[in-house]
Amino acid sequence: MAYFRWAPYVSVAERRRRAMKKMEALRKKGVDIQPVEIEGRTIARTFWGKGWCDHLEGFSDFENRLPRGRTYVRNGSVCHLAIGRGTIEGKVSGSELYNVTVQIKTLPAKKWNAVKQRCSGAIGSLLELLEGRLSDHVMDVVAHRKEGLFPLPGEMSFRCSCPDWAVMCKHVAAVLYGVGNRFDHRPELLFELRGVNHEELIQADAEAAVSAATQRGKAKRLDSDELADVFGIDLDAADAPKPDAGPARRKSTKKKTTKKKAAKKTAAKKTTAKKTTAKKKAAKNTTAKNTTAKKTTAKKQAAKKTTKKAAKKTKAAKKKATPAKKSRRKAVAAASQ
């Protein structure tokens, strides 16, 4: 007759020692070991970590197994925890070192778009988002029981290498609490786990702000008749602001603008050519004027020289004539005596 025998009791310290020995062997093989280390009895302290743990504890399907999981994670039994897109991998020390895998469905696009739409305009920055410094409205949207970012029980599946027959064993519960502690330090892992990009929440805010600004700009635009009434002037049809052409007419407007630019360039070239020709003509006229002025001055100088020479000749002739006149006068005077 065979009797069932209980396994010999192994203390928690001995279990941890054995688990750490196995972890060191895995590290030597190149495995990136990421243990969950909790200070004190508080598992999660930030908005994201607390929200995850509170969400798990809100489902009656898990309430029987979660207390043992809290004990395991607090005493450091979660030796390794890695979070990826739709998967959580963990190693928990018990009677042996057990491997835990949690599969979580990614967030549906419809639900993610609804979250972005409801959070638009309410998130200040990416830093505030990750630090959990959010308004009550955003917190309610993100942590909503059914429409938020946290998964529902039907979206999760568990697998553990321990002999426990339960759907959620204490090792799985310990790993799930370790996820809450990990979200305290790296909250972006929640978005990675659900297969969404947390930066899209900020982008949605920016797009909403731009669309609101453009709508305000359109609302403040006045028609030509309203402008004429306001300022008391008559606007021509050409001066009146034209309504925004639809996307079908944007190509034609682009072609028109390119043609106008080409016409402006050709007109500018023509004007520059005209200016250069006018400058050349003006330069020619100035050079001709300068040459004629030089010729007239040369003629004047030559005329002055000839007049001076004639004056000198007349003076010399007068000097020669004066002694002859004197001799005649003396002869006439002597004859009269």
Secondary structure, DSSP 4 states (H G I P E B T S, - for coil): -----PPPP--HHHHHHHHHHHHHHHHHTT---------SS----SHHHHHHHHHHHT-TTTTTTHHHHHHHHHTT-EEEEEEETTEEEEEEESSSEEEEEEEEPPPPHHHHHHHHHHHTT----HHHHHHT---HHHHHHHT-TTTSSSPPGGGEEEEESSS--SSS-HHHHHHHHHHHHHHHH-THHHHHHTT--THHHHHHHHHHHHHHHHHHHHHTPPPHHHHHHHHT-PPPTTTSPPPPP-TTTHHHHHHHHHHHHHHHHHHHHHHHHHHHHHHHHHHHHHHHHHHHHHHHHHHHHHHHHHHHHHHHHHHHHHHHHHHHHHHHHHHHHHHH-
